[in-house]
Amino acid sequence: MHPILVLGLLAGMRHALEADHLAAVASLATSGRSARSVMLQGAAWGLGHTATLLLVGGVCLLLGAAIPERTSAALELGVGVMLVLLGAQVLWRRWRPRHTPHVHVVALPRRALVVGAVHGLAGSAALLVLTLAAARSPWTGLAYIGLFGAGSIVGMVALAAALAVPLRLSARLPARLFHGVELLLGGATIVVGARLVHHTATLLGQS
């Protein structure tokens, strides 16, 4: 395999561990009822992330185009807002009256798929800069993006598996302590999202 493609795979695995990705999947994982369901959240995030990277990246590579910096910043702003909403949803789930205890687990991976797709859309600009600089042809660049996406799927599933262990252990704690863990994850997600919103809004204000 070409060294640049190996680099794409490894870079994708590392990319999955960025703070905003971790916050998103951690908040999604609080809806999981088993290690398998939590890992499905991670896999769905990775698939959505890879799909938009391939779609946007492929079109830009074949057309020789790039995503403007202002557009990239606006997409990052959208990610920040999404994280705030995800964190708020975790908090709301803890505080709302429990009239409907049944959990529709089938719909959850779809939500993770959408969250991953939004992350992929926002991250496509930076990835394109690296790809255009390293790839000798559009097809090599597309292969790089595909392996980057595959690496992000592997990394996110591994991260979700690691999250599943403490979440399952915390579920055995007294109810108040377990709810405290969920509130902590929701609050942390809101903080990460708010910081991203502030940072990107500042960049947009300066441009």
N, C-alpha and C positions, 0 to 999 in steps of 0.2 A: 504493500500500500504506500502511496506517495506520502512523504513526511507531512505535507500540509494537511492531508486528510486525517492523519493520526492526530495532528494538532487540533483539528476541528472537533474530533470526538472528545479529546481530553478537555478542551476549552468549554464544550457544552456541559460536561459533567461538573466542572467548576462553576459555570454560570448558574446552574440550578441552586447553588448554595448562597446566592446573593440575598441580602437582607429582605428586600421586598418580596422575593419569591418565597423565602422561608416564612415570612409573616402571612402571606396569602394561604399557603398550604397548611400552616399551623391552625389558622382560623377555620379552614375547611375541615381539617381533621377532627375538630371538636364535635362534628356531626356524626363521626364514625362510631359504629357500635362493635367493631372487631378490627383486628389487625388487617384482615383482607380488605375491608371497606376503606380503611385509611390509605392502604397502598393503592387501591383503585382511584382514590382522589388524586394521589400523586401521578399515577399513570395518565389519567384524564387531563390533568394540567399539562403534562409533558406533550401529549398528543396535540392539544389545542395550540400550545406554544410552537411546536414544530410546523403545524399546518400553516399558520400565518407567516412564519419565517420563510417557508418554502414558496408560498404564494407571492408575497410581497418581494422577497429577495430574488426569486426567479424572474419576475416581471422586470424588476429594475436592472438585473444583470443582463438580460437579453436585450433590453432597450438602451443599455449604457447610461441609465439615469441614476439619480441619487435623491434621497429624501432630504428636503430643506431642514436646516437646524431648527427653525421656528416650529415647523410641523412636528419634528421629533420631540421638542420640548412640550408641545401641546399634548402629544400622546402620553408622555411621562406624567403630565399633570392629571390626565385621565386615570392612569394607574393609581396615582395617589388618592384620588377621590374614591376609586373602587376599593382600595384597602381600608379607607375610613368606613365605608359602608359595610364591608365584610366584618370588621371589628365590631361595629355597632350592632350588626345582626347577632353576633355571638352574645353580646350583652343583653340584647332584647330577648333572646331565647331563654336566658337565665331569669329574667324579671317578669316575663309575661305570665298571665294566668294559664294554668295547664289544663285547658279544656279538651285539647286534642293530643293525647299521648302517642298516637300512632305516628311513626316516622316513615316518610316516603323515601326510602333509601335509593330507589331506582333513579330519582331525579337528581340526586346529589352529584354523581359524576358528570352530568351535563353542565351543572353550574361550574364545576372545576374545569371542564373543557372550555367554557366561555372565559373564565378567569385566565387560563393559560393562553388563550388566543389573544386576549387584550395585552398580556405581557409580551407575547411574541411580536405583536404589531408595534408596540412601543420600543422594543429592543432591536427591531430590524435595521434602523438607521445606523447604529453603531456597528452592528455586525457587517453591514454592507461596506463600510469604510475599510474594515480589516480584510474582508474578502477581496475587494477590488485591488487592494495593495498587494495581496499575497498570491492570488490565483492568476494563472497565465491565460485562461480562457473562461468564457461564461459557464461552460459545462463543468470545468474543474471547480469553479466557484459554487455552482449549484450542488455538486457533490459535497463540497466543504460544508455548506449550509445544512444539507441533509444529515451529515454525520454530526455536526454541531447539535442539531435537533435531537438525534438519537442519543447523544451523550447527555443532553438535558433530561431526557426521559429516564435514562438509567439513574442519573444523579437524583432526580426528584423521587423516584420510587424508593431508592435507598434511604433518602431523607425521610420519606413518609414512614418507611418501616422502622426507622430509628425513633420517630415521634410516637409510633403506635405503642411502643413498650412503656414509656412513662405515662401515657394517657390511660392505658389499660390498668397499670398499677394504681394510678390516682383514682380510678373508678372504684377501687376497693376501699378507699378512704371514706370517712364519714361524709355525708352528703354536703355539708357546708364547706369542708376542705376541698372536695372535688369541684364544687361550684366555684370556689376561689381560684382554682387552677384555670378553669375556663374563663373566668373574668380577667385573670392575668393575661392570658393569651389574646383575648379580645382587646383589652386595653393596649397591649404592646402593638397589635396590628394597627390600631388607630394612631398611635404615636408615629410608627414608621410611615404610614400614609400621610399624616399631617406634615411631617418633615419633608417628604417628597413633594407635596403640594406647595409648601413654602419655598422650597429650593427652585422648583421649575417655574413658579409664578414670578419669582425674582428674576430669573433668566428671561422670561417673556417680557417683563417690564423694562429690562435693559436693552432688549433688541428692537 
